[in-house]
Amino acid sequence: MAYALLTDDEIVHDLGKKLDTLRRTKEVSISELLEKSGTNHNSYDRFINAKSGISLKNFIRLLRGIGA
């Protein structure tokens, strides 16, 4: 996807979708991911549903929680 052509909100939405797809592919439950990453459910939900962005540190924690 050409991020240069997208708005910030569209990029956040795309990254959230990709993260959720990766989580499902690796068969990691949401509760397992949140426990491993130390992220709370509200932050995760807002990110996945493109309601708001998250910090880069939280994004990295989520990726590590998935095992990416």
Buried (B, 14 or more C-beta within 10 A) or exposed (E): EEEEEEEEEEBBBBBBEEBBEBBEEEEBEBEEBBEBBEBEEEBBEBBBEBEEBBEEEBBEBBBEBBEE
